[in-house]
Amino acid sequence: MFAMLVAAGVSAQAWKPEKPVEIIIGTSAGGPQDRMGRAVQRILQERKLVLTPVNVTNKAGGGGAVALNFLNQHAGDGHYLAVNALSTLTNHITAKSTIGPTDLTPLAMMGAEYVGIVVRAESPLKTGRDVLDQLKKDPSSLSIAVGTALGNATHLSFVLAMKAGGVDIRKLKTVVFGSGGDSMTALLGGHVDLAASAPSAMLSQVQAGKLRLIVIGAPARLGGELAKIPTWKELGVNSAFDLWRGLAGPRGMTRAQIQFWDAALGALVKTDEWKKELAENQVENIYKNSADTALQWKAEYDEVKGVLLELGLAR
């Protein structure tokens, strides 16, 4: 009954897909963006939220820029969507991509992880406050591992927390690794003092007792295995920043096309299948429709640009 009602509601919109829908993913298969895109594909089809075939295409490269360039080869066509992340904004700010938020059609925020700070089990750093206090005294006294690039969401989450806590972020000793997994390997080997990463990259080592997760950059306490981890805000640091993943369309989409995807994606995030997908991957449901997504893009672009300029990563 649910599928019939939703399909009827979606079909009643002024526009609906009349040919296969293509979801473009700017990473290789197997990563968080790929998992999200394929979950969206599966649920759209199984719940009959889209009545034409839905396909997934991986267009890895350029930190997502290759996928967005491909997306915009189909300007005004509501049959093409791309999984996107904060790199949509940061790549434009740092001139890694010529495509910025105003060159796309924002469609949805679908889920988010929050960056945690993890240390070795034997580390003398017991809390996020310990980290903050030491870095306020000497910003270069601790080495911080991040993956996969300076200026990405993981790096920014840590930097923004330090900035809010009064640390001179220009003097931080940040070490970049090829992935969150590589950061954990370096931390376990004693090559860095702490690491900033999404929980999905560290939980297995935390559960094994080799690492300790001491603080997380969420707006409020999370659930499940992360329920005992304090937030920066609980420690008196006014900082929360998420590693969001969402969906964008090409530039020039019509109001009717946007309304269709608002209805379809709004129904998708209410399904049990989507809720299970998020829970299994420690991803928070932060769904926002097209209008609210556009507002978040604008606010974050301005905030992030200021920090990247201060760090010398933007011009």
Long-range contacts (C-beta under 8 A, 24 or more apart in sequence): 2-47, 2-271, 3-47, 3-48, 6-47, 6-48, 6-49, 6-267, 7-48, 7-49, 7-51, 9-263, 9-267, 10-49, 10-50, 10-260, 10-263, 10-264, 10-267, 11-51, 13-256, 13-259, 13-260, 13-263, 14-256, 14-259, 15-78, 15-254, 15-256, 15-257, 15-259, 15-260, 16-51, 16-260, 17-50, 17-51, 17-52, 17-78, 17-79, 17-260, 18-52, 18-79, 19-52, 19-79, 20-52, 20-53, 20-54, 20-55, 20-79, 21-50, 21-52, 21-53, 21-54, 21-55, 21-79, 21-80, 21-81, 22-54, 22-55, 22-56, 22-57, 22-79, 22-80, 22-81, 23-54, 23-55, 23-56, 23-57, 23-81, 23-82, 23-83, 23-247, 24-57, 24-59, 24-67, 24-70, 24-71, 24-80, 24-81, 24-82, 24-83, 25-56, 25-57, 25-58, 25-59, 25-60, 25-67, 25-82, 25-83, 26-59, 26-60, 26-61, 26-62, 26-63, 26-64, 26-65, 26-66, 26-67, 26-68, 26-82, 26-83, 26-84, 26-87, 27-58, 27-60, 27-64, 28-58, 28-60, 29-58, 32-113, 32-198, 32-200, 32-245, 32-281, 32-283, 33-83, 33-85, 33-245, 34-58, 34-83, 35-277, 35-281, 36-83, 36-110, 36-111, 36-245, 36-283, 37-83, 39-273, 39-274, 39-277, 40-83, 40-110, 40-247, 40-265, 40-268, 42-273, 43-268, 43-271, 43-273, 43-274, 43-277, 44-264, 44-268, 46-273, 47-267, 47-268, 47-271, 47-273, 49-264, 49-267, 49-268, 50-264, 62-91, 62-96, 62-97, 63-87, 63-91, 63-96, 63-97, 63-149, 63-152, 64-88, 64-91, 64-97, 65-91, 65-96, 65-97, 65-99, 68-97, 68-99, 68-103, 68-104, 68-248, 69-99, 71-104, 71-248, 71-249, 71-250, 72-99, 72-103, 72-104, 72-250, 72-251, 73-250, 74-250, 75-250, 75-251, 75-252, 76-250, 76-251, 76-252, 76-253, 76-254, 77-250, 77-253, 78-249, 78-253, 78-254, 78-257, 78-258, 78-260, 78-261, 80-249, 80-250, 81-107, 81-247, 81-248, 81-249, 81-261, 82-247, 82-248, 82-249, 83-245, 83-246, 83-247, 84-245, 84-246, 84-247, 84-248, 85-153, 85-243, 85-244, 85-245, 85-246, 86-152, 86-153, 86-156, 86-243, 86-244, 86-300, 86-304, 87-152, 87-153, 88-248, 88-297, 89-297, 89-300, 89-301, 89-304, 90-151, 90-152, 90-153, 90-156, 90-304, 90-308, 92-301, 93-151, 93-301, 93-304, 93-305, 93-308, 93-314, 94-151, 94-308, 94-313, 94-314, 95-314, 95-315, 100-301, 101-297, 101-298, 101-301, 103-251, 104-248, 104-249, 104-250, 104-251, 105-248, 105-249, 105-250, 105-251, 105-252, 105-253, 105-258, 105-290, 106-246, 106-248, 106-290, 106-293, 106-294, 106-297, 107-246, 107-247, 107-248, 107-249, 107-258, 107-261, 107-262, 107-265, 107-290, 107-293, 108-246, 108-247, 108-261, 108-262, 108-265, 108-287, 108-288, 108-289, 108-290, 108-293, 109-244, 109-245, 109-246, 109-286, 109-287, 109-288, 109-292, 109-293, 109-296, 110-244, 110-245, 110-246, 110-247, 110-265, 110-269, 110-286, 110-287, 111-244, 111-245, 111-278, 111-283, 111-284, 111-285, 111-286, 111-287, 112-242, 112-243, 112-244, 112-245, 112-283, 112-284, 112-286, 113-198, 113-199, 113-200, 113-242, 113-243, 113-282, 113-283, 113-284, 114-157, 114-198, 114-199, 114-216, 114-217, 114-218, 114-222, 114-240, 114-241, 114-242, 114-243, 114-284, 115-153, 115-154, 115-157, 115-158, 115-196, 115-197, 115-198, 115-216, 115-217, 115-241, 115-243, 116-196, 116-197, 116-198, 116-199, 116-202, 116-213, 116-214, 116-215, 116-216, 116-217, 116-226, 116-229, 117-158, 117-194, 117-195, 117-196, 117-213, 117-214, 117-215, 117-216, 118-184, 118-187, 118-194, 118-195, 118-196, 118-197, 118-202, 118-205, 118-206, 118-211, 118-212, 118-213, 118-214, 119-187, 119-193, 119-194, 119-195, 119-211, 119-212, 119-214, 120-187, 120-188, 120-190, 120-210, 120-211, 120-212, 121-209, 121-210, 121-211, 121-212, 123-193, 123-194, 123-212, 125-193, 125-194, 125-214, 126-214, 127-214, 127-215, 127-230, 127-235, 128-161, 128-214, 128-215, 128-230, 128-232, 128-235, 128-237, 129-235, 129-236, 130-214, 131-194, 131-214, 131-215, 132-161, 132-162, 132-165, 132-167, 132-235, 132-237, 135-162, 135-165, 135-167, 135-172, 136-165, 136-166, 136-167, 139-167, 139-168, 139-169, 139-170, 139-171, 139-172, 139-173, 140-171, 140-172, 140-173, 141-173, 142-173, 142-193, 142-194, 143-173, 143-174, 143-175, 143-191, 143-192, 143-193, 143-194, 144-172, 144-173, 144-174, 144-175, 144-192, 144-193, 144-194, 144-195, 144-196, 145-175, 145-176, 145-177, 145-183, 145-186, 145-187, 145-191, 145-192, 145-194, 145-195, 145-196, 145-197, 146-174, 146-175, 146-176, 146-177, 146-183, 146-195, 146-196, 146-197, 147-176, 147-177, 147-178, 147-179, 147-180, 147-181, 147-182, 147-183, 147-197, 147-201, 148-176, 148-177, 148-178, 148-179, 148-180, 149-176, 150-174, 150-176, 150-311, 150-313, 151-308, 151-311, 151-313, 151-314, 153-241, 153-242, 153-243, 153-244, 154-180, 154-196, 154-197, 154-198, 154-243, 155-196, 156-241, 156-304, 156-307, 156-308, 157-196, 157-217, 157-241, 157-242, 157-243, 158-196, 158-217, 159-307, 159-311, 160-217, 160-239, 160-241, 160-303, 160-307, 161-217, 161-232, 161-237, 161-239, 161-241, 163-239, 163-307, 164-232, 164-237, 164-238, 164-239, 165-232, 165-237, 165-239, 169-307, 169-310, 169-311, 170-310, 170-311, 170-312, 184-211, 187-211, 198-243, 198-282, 199-225, 199-226, 199-282, 200-281, 200-282, 203-282, 217-241, 217-242, 218-242, 218-284, 222-284, 224-279, 224-282, 225-282, 226-282, 242-284, 242-286, 244-286, 244-296, 245-283, 246-288, 246-293, 258-290, 261-290, 262-289, 262-290, 265-289
